[in-house]
């Protein structure tokens, strides 16, 4: 069976690019920040990305609060996460790119390989981000190639996160080539607040008992926390639902994305159930 690109679709009134073969289908929304909104594994009829059941994707003006409009999927967060200043100018919540309309072109139409190229100019920092997404016939693997360009005369500091929200349920396993982890102090309700550094995957619970962070909890747990890898041994992270027989993994260059963040909400943040894996150029989030 071949691989192909279909640009004839709209989703929530937005242009949708479908890159697919007989095994997987990726849906990209260029006008919604170049968001990769849906990743579907066809043999199991399983959606792998988490999608907010209450907030559909849409076009938002720069400066919109990210959390209030987060639709899920995979976003490129650049050049910051929390709101801060750059050369006297305020940078937007979760960066500049997720509110921009990305330009795009089909680069390969199949049948052996299909792919699209998307690009965006940041409105505040002199940055351009290009990404090429390709799929080979017969493989359940998408390949992403990025190019980040400084279009200005001076260097500048940035933080870049690959912000991928993945579906979860109780028992899903997180695999991560990490040793030392740090828990963000913003929410420590299930951990010992005096011991926020731990060796993956076992942290110290509020009651002193070990907590296996690699195992997802049900939404009834009502907890939410964020974790940082101090330094990755290798550039990958994976989530596996053994009961359903599906999983998703991301490989990346650890020389650039030297750490990975985990945002885990098991009913504890706005009543939502999701795992966000974020290969990142640094930490913490400010």
For each residue, the residues with C-beta under 8 A, 3 or more apart:
1: 21 22 137 138
2: 21 110 111 112 114 137
3: 19 20 21 110 111 112 113 114 135 136 137
4: 19 20 21 109 110 111 114
5: 17 18 19 106 108 109 110 114 115 116
6: 9 17 18 20
7: 15 16 17 18 106
8:
9: 6 16 18 27
10: 13 14 15 16
11: 14 16 27 29 37 57
12: 56 57 58
13: 10
14: 10 11 29 31 32 57 58 59
15: 7 10 29 30 31
16: 7 9 10 11 27 28 29 37
17: 5 6 7 27 28 29 30 104 116
18: 5 6 7 9 25 26 27 28
19: 3 4 5 25 26 28 114 115 116 133 134 135 142
20: 3 4 6 24 25 26 114 135
21: 1 2 3 4 24 114 135 136 137 138 139
22: 1 42 137 138
23: 41 42 43 138 139 140
24: 20 21 39 40 41 42 135 140 142
25: 18 19 20 38 39 40 42
26: 18 19 20 36 38 39 40 133 135 142
27: 9 11 16 17 18 36 37 38 39 40
28: 16 17 18 19 34 35 36 37 104 116 118 133
29: 11 14 15 16 17 32 33 34 35 37 57 73
30: 15 17 34 101 102 103 104 118
31: 14 15 59 101 102
32: 14 29 35 37 57 58 59 71 98
33: 29 75 76 97 98 99 100 102
34: 28 29 30 76 97 100 102 118 120 131
35: 28 29 32 57 71 73 74 75 98
36: 26 27 28 39 49 73 74 133
37: 11 16 27 28 29 32 49 51 57 71 72 73 74
38: 25 26 27 47 49 51 73
39: 24 25 26 27 36 47 48 49 74 142 248
40: 24 25 26 27 45 46 47 48
41: 23 24 44 45 46 48 140 246
42: 22 23 24 25 45
43: 23
44: 41 244 245 246
45: 40 41 42
46: 40 41 244 246
47: 38 39 40 51 167
48: 39 40 41 166 167 246 248
49: 36 37 38 39 72 73 74 164 165 166 167
50: 72 73 165 166 167 168 274 275 276
51: 37 38 47 71 72 73 165
52: 55 56 70 71 72 272
53:
54:
55: 52 68 69 70 71 72
56: 12 52 71
57: 11 12 14 29 32 35 37 71 73
58: 12 14 32 69 71
59: 14 31 32 99 101
60: 64 69 99
61: 64 99
62: 92 96 99 100 123
63: 92 93 99
64: 60 61 68 69 92 93 99
65: 68 69 93
66: 69 70 93 94 98
67: 70 93
68: 55 64 65
69: 55 58 60 64 65 66
70: 52 55 66 67
71: 32 35 37 51 52 55 56 57 58
72: 37 49 50 51 52 55 165 274
73: 29 35 36 37 38 49 50 51 57 164 165
74: 35 36 37 39 49 162 163 164 165
75: 33 35 94 97 98 163
76: 33 34 95 97 98 129 131 160 161 162 163
77: 80 81 94 95 97 98 159 160 161 162 163 278
78: 95 96 97 122 127 129 148 158 159 160 161
79: 86 91 95 96 122 125 127 156 157 158 159 160
80: 77 83 84 86 91 92 94 95 158 159
81: 77 94 95 159 161 285 286
82: 93 285 286
83: 80 90 91 92 93
84: 80 90 91 286
85: 88 89 90 91
86: 79 80 89 91 124 125 156
87: 156
88: 85
89: 85 86 124
90: 83 84 85
91: 79 80 83 84 85 86 95 96 124 125
92: 62 63 64 80 83 95 96 99 124
93: 63 64 65 66 67 82 83
94: 66 75 77 80 81 98 163
95: 76 77 78 79 80 81 91 92 98
96: 62 78 79 91 92 99 100 122 123 124 125 127
97: 33 34 75 76 77 78 100 102 120 122 129
98: 32 33 35 66 75 76 77 94 95
99: 33 59 60 61 62 63 64 92 96
100: 33 34 62 96 97 120 121 122 123
101: 30 31 59 120
102: 30 31 33 34 97 118 119 120
103: 30 118 119 120
104: 17 28 30 116 117 118 119
105: 116 117
106: 5 7 109 115 116
107: 115 116 117 132 134
108: 5 113 114 115 134
109: 4 5 106 114
110: 2 3 4 5 113 114 137
111: 2 3 4 137
112: 2 3 136 137
113: 3 108 110 134 135 136 137
114: 2 3 4 5 19 20 21 108 109 110 134 135
115: 5 19 106 107 108 132 133 134 135
116: 5 17 19 28 104 105 106 107 132 133
117: 104 105 107 130 131 132 133
118: 28 30 34 102 103 104 130 131 133
119: 102 103 104 128 129 130 131
120: 34 97 100 101 102 103 128 129
121: 100 127 128 151
122: 78 79 96 97 100 125 126 127 128 129
123: 62 96 100
124: 86 89 91 92 96
125: 79 86 91 96 122 152 156 158
126: 122 150 151 152 156
127: 78 79 96 121 122 148 149 150 151 158
128: 119 120 121 122 148 149 151
129: 76 78 97 119 120 122 146 147 148 149
130: 117 118 119 146 147 148 149
131: 34 76 117 118 119 144 145 146 147
132: 107 115 116 117 144 145
133: 19 26 28 36 115 116 117 118 142 143 144
134: 19 107 108 113 114 115 142 143 145
135: 3 19 20 21 24 26 113 114 115 139 141 142 143
136: 3 21 112 113 139 141 143
137: 1 2 3 21 22 110 111 112 113
138: 1 21 22 23
139: 21 23 135 136
140: 23 24 41
141: 135 136
142: 19 24 26 39 133 134 135
143: 133 134 135 136
144: 131 132 133
145: 131 132 134
146: 129 130 131
147: 129 130 131
148: 78 127 128 129 130 160
149: 127 128 129 130
150: 126 127 155 156
151: 121 126 127 128
152: 125 126 156
153:
154:
155: 150
156: 79 86 87 125 126 150 152
157: 79
158: 78 79 80 125 127 281
159: 77 78 79 80 81 280 281 282 285
160: 76 77 78 79 148 257 280 281
161: 76 77 78 81 261 278 279 280 281
162: 74 76 77 250 252 257 278 279 280
163: 74 75 76 77 94 276 278
164: 49 73 74 250 276 277 278
165: 49 50 51 72 73 74 274 275 276
166: 48 49 50 239 248 274 275 276 277
167: 47 48 49 50 274
168: 50 172 216 239 241 266 273 274 275
169: 172 216 218 241 273
170: 216 217 218
171: 215 216 241 242 243
172: 168 169 215 216 239 240 241 275
173: 214 215 216 239 240 242
174: 201 213 214 215 216 237 238 239 262 275 277
175: 214 237 238 239 240
176: 200 201 214 229 232 237 238 260 262
177: 232 233 234 236
178: 181 200 229 230 232 233 260
179: 199 200 230 231 233
180: 197 198 199 200 229 230 231
181: 178 197 198 199 200 203 213 227 228 229 230
182: 196 197 227 228 230 283 284
183: 188 191 196 197 198 203 225 226 227
184: 187 196 225 226 227 228 284 285
185: 188 193 196
186: 226
187: 184 223 224 225 226 268
188: 183 185 191 192 193 196 206 225
189: 206 223 225 268
190: 205 206 211 221 223 225
191: 183 188 195 196 203 204 205 206 211 225
192: 188 195 196 203 204 205 206 208
193: 185 188 196 206
194:
195: 191 192 198 203 204
196: 182 183 184 185 188 191 192 193
197: 180 181 182 183
198: 180 181 183 195 202 203 204 213
199: 179 180 181 202
200: 176 178 179 180 181 213 214 229
201: 174 176 212 213 214 215
202: 198 199 210 211 212 213
203: 181 183 191 192 195 198 210 211 213
204: 191 192 195 198 208 209 210 211
205: 190 191 192 208 209 210 211
206: 188 189 190 191 192 193
207:
208: 192 204 205
209: 204 205
210: 202 203 204 205
211: 190 191 202 203 204 205
212: 201 202 215
213: 174 181 198 200 201 202 203 227 262 264
214: 173 174 175 176 200 201
215: 171 172 173 174 201 212
216: 168 169 170 171 172 173 174 264 266 275
217: 170 221 223 266
218: 169 170 221 266 267
219: 222 266 267 271 273
220: 267
221: 190 217 218 266 267 268
222: 219 266 267 268
223: 187 189 190 217 264 265 266 267 268
224: 187 263 264 265 266 267 268 269
225: 183 184 187 188 189 190 191 264 268
226: 183 184 186 187 261 262 263 264 285
227: 181 182 183 184 213 261 262 264
228: 181 182 184 259 260 261 262 283 284
229: 176 178 180 181 200 232 259 260 261 283
230: 178 179 180 181 182 259
231: 179 180 258 259
232: 176 177 178 229 235 254 257 258 259 260
233: 177 178 179
234: 177 254
235: 232 251 252 253 254 255 257 279
236: 177 249 250 251 252
237: 174 175 176 249 250 260 277 279
238: 174 175 176 247 248 249 250
239: 166 168 172 173 174 175 247 248 249 275 277
240: 172 173 175 246 247
241: 168 169 171 172 244 245 246 247
242: 171 173 245
243: 171
244: 44 46 241
245: 44 241 242
246: 41 44 46 48 240 241
247: 238 239 240 241
248: 39 48 166 238 239
249: 236 237 238 239
250: 162 164 236 237 238 277 279
251: 235 236
252: 162 235 236 256 257 279
253: 235 256 257
254: 232 234 235 257 258
255: 235 258
256: 252 253 281
257: 160 162 232 235 252 253 254 260 279 280 281
258: 231 232 254 255 280 281 282
259: 228 229 230 231 232 279 280 281 282 283
260: 176 178 228 229 232 237 257 277 278 279 280
261: 161 226 227 228 229 276 277 278 280 283 285
262: 174 176 213 226 227 228 275 276 277 278
263: 224 226 274 275 276 278
264: 213 216 223 224 225 226 227 275 276
265: 223 224 268 269 270 272 273 274 275
266: 168 216 217 218 219 221 222 223 224 273
267: 218 219 220 221 222 223 224 271 272 273
268: 187 189 221 222 223 224 225 265
269: 224 265 272
270: 265
271: 219 267
272: 52 265 267 269
273: 168 169 219 265 266 267
274: 50 72 165 166 167 168 263 265
275: 50 165 166 168 172 174 216 239 262 263 264 265
276: 50 163 164 165 166 261 262 263 264
277: 164 166 174 237 239 250 260 261 262
278: 77 161 162 163 164 260 261 262 263
279: 161 162 235 237 250 252 257 259 260
280: 159 160 161 162 257 258 259 260 261 283
281: 158 159 160 161 256 257 258 259
282: 159 258 259
283: 182 228 229 259 261 280
284: 182 184 228
285: 81 82 159 184 226 261
286: 81 82 84
